[in-house]
């Protein structure tokens, strides 16, 4: 089996419902349980239970966040390895991939200056036809 095939079979779908429930739902349920404990028993037991449950839930969410950050750095390392392999083969560093710059989307009905000028020219051309 190739490395790509192994990577595909070992990594579960990151956006599957079960994965999302484990990743975020578990921490949210723990936090919600702490809030319920505080509401049911506002005395000492409720405050202690609230602190433990919320602390545990936030810990689960933070661990998931840190794991996602560490996995995303693996993509950078893989890209660096591909660049090194290209360098070994061709003797030069590969060109940087062009950045995907922002694509601006204006709200409906908004007209830019250039569009306004084109509309004015079109109106002038309609009113004063060339002779």
C-alpha positions as CSV (number, residue, x, y, z in Angstrom):
1,X,0.0,0.0,0.0
2,X,1.2,3.5,-0.8
3,X,1.5,6.2,1.9
4,X,-1.4,8.1,0.4
5,X,-3.6,5.0,0.6
6,X,-2.6,4.4,4.2
7,X,-3.3,8.1,5.1
8,X,-6.7,7.9,3.5
9,X,-7.7,4.8,5.4
10,X,-6.3,5.9,8.8
11,X,-7.9,9.4,8.9
12,X,-11.6,9.5,9.6
13,X,-13.8,12.1,8.0
14,X,-13.2,15.3,10.0
15,X,-16.7,16.6,9.5
16,X,-18.7,13.5,10.2
17,X,-21.5,14.0,12.7
18,X,-20.1,11.5,15.2
19,X,-16.7,13.3,15.1
20,X,-18.3,16.7,15.7
21,X,-20.3,15.3,18.6
22,X,-17.2,13.9,20.2
23,X,-15.1,17.0,19.5
24,X,-17.6,19.7,20.6
25,X,-20.7,18.0,22.0
26,X,-18.9,16.3,24.8
27,X,-17.4,19.5,26.2
28,X,-20.7,21.4,25.7
29,X,-22.6,18.7,27.6
30,X,-20.2,18.9,30.5
31,X,-20.5,22.7,30.7
32,X,-24.3,22.4,30.5
33,X,-24.2,19.8,33.3
34,X,-22.3,22.2,35.5
35,X,-24.8,24.9,34.9
36,X,-27.7,22.5,35.7
37,X,-25.8,21.5,38.9
38,X,-25.5,25.2,39.9
39,X,-29.2,25.8,39.3
40,X,-30.4,22.7,41.1
41,X,-28.2,23.1,44.2
42,X,-26.9,26.7,44.6
43,X,-25.2,25.7,47.8
44,X,-21.7,24.3,48.2
45,X,-22.3,21.1,46.2
46,X,-23.7,23.0,43.3
47,X,-20.9,25.4,43.2
48,X,-18.2,22.7,43.4
49,X,-20.0,20.6,40.8
50,X,-20.3,23.7,38.5
51,X,-16.6,24.4,38.8
52,X,-15.6,20.8,38.1
53,X,-18.0,20.3,35.2
54,X,-17.2,23.6,33.5
55,X,-13.5,23.2,34.1
56,X,-13.6,19.7,32.6
57,X,-15.8,20.8,29.6
58,X,-13.5,23.7,28.8
59,X,-10.5,21.3,29.1
60,X,-12.1,19.0,26.5
61,X,-12.7,21.9,24.2
62,X,-9.2,23.3,24.6
63,X,-7.6,19.9,24.0
64,X,-9.6,19.5,20.8
65,X,-8.6,23.0,19.7
66,X,-4.9,22.2,20.4
67,X,-5.2,18.9,18.5
68,X,-6.7,20.6,15.5
69,X,-3.9,23.2,15.5
70,X,-1.2,20.4,15.6
71,X,-2.8,18.5,12.8
72,X,-3.0,21.7,10.6
73,X,0.8,22.1,11.1
74,X,1.3,18.7,9.5
75,X,0.0,20.1,6.2
76,X,2.7,22.7,6.3
77,X,5.4,20.1,7.0
78,X,4.1,17.9,4.1
79,X,4.2,20.9,1.8
80,X,7.8,21.6,2.9
81,X,8.7,17.9,2.2
82,X,7.3,18.2,-1.3
83,X,9.3,21.3,-1.9
84,X,12.5,19.6,-0.7
85,X,11.8,16.6,-3.0
86,X,11.3,19.0,-5.9
87,X,14.6,20.7,-5.0
88,X,16.5,17.4,-4.9
89,X,15.1,16.4,-8.3
90,X,15.4,19.7,-10.2
91,X,18.1,21.6,-8.3
92,X,16.0,24.7,-7.7
93,X,13.3,25.6,-5.1
94,X,9.8,25.5,-6.5
95,X,7.9,28.7,-7.1
96,X,5.7,29.8,-4.3
97,X,2.0,29.1,-4.9
98,X,0.2,32.3,-5.6
99,X,-1.9,33.5,-2.7
100,X,-5.6,33.3,-3.2
101,X,-6.3,36.9,-2.4
102,X,-9.6,38.1,-1.1
103,X,-12.6,38.2,-3.3
104,X,-14.7,41.1,-2.4
105,X,-18.5,40.6,-2.5
106,X,-20.6,43.7,-2.3
107,X,-24.1,43.7,-0.9
108,X,-26.9,43.7,-3.4
109,X,-27.6,47.1,-5.0
110,X,-24.1,48.6,-4.2
111,X,-22.5,50.2,-7.3
112,X,-18.8,50.9,-7.5
113,X,-17.3,54.1,-8.9
114,X,-16.2,52.3,-12.1
115,X,-19.7,50.8,-12.6
116,X,-21.2,54.2,-12.0
117,X,-18.9,55.8,-14.6
118,X,-19.7,53.1,-17.1
119,X,-23.4,53.7,-16.6
120,X,-23.0,57.5,-17.1
121,X,-21.1,56.9,-20.3
122,X,-23.8,54.5,-21.5
123,X,-26.5,57.1,-20.8
124,X,-24.5,59.8,-22.5
125,X,-24.1,57.5,-25.6
126,X,-27.8,56.8,-25.6
127,X,-28.7,60.5,-25.4
128,X,-26.1,61.8,-27.8
129,X,-25.6,59.2,-30.5
130,X,-22.4,59.5,-32.5
131,X,-22.8,61.4,-35.8
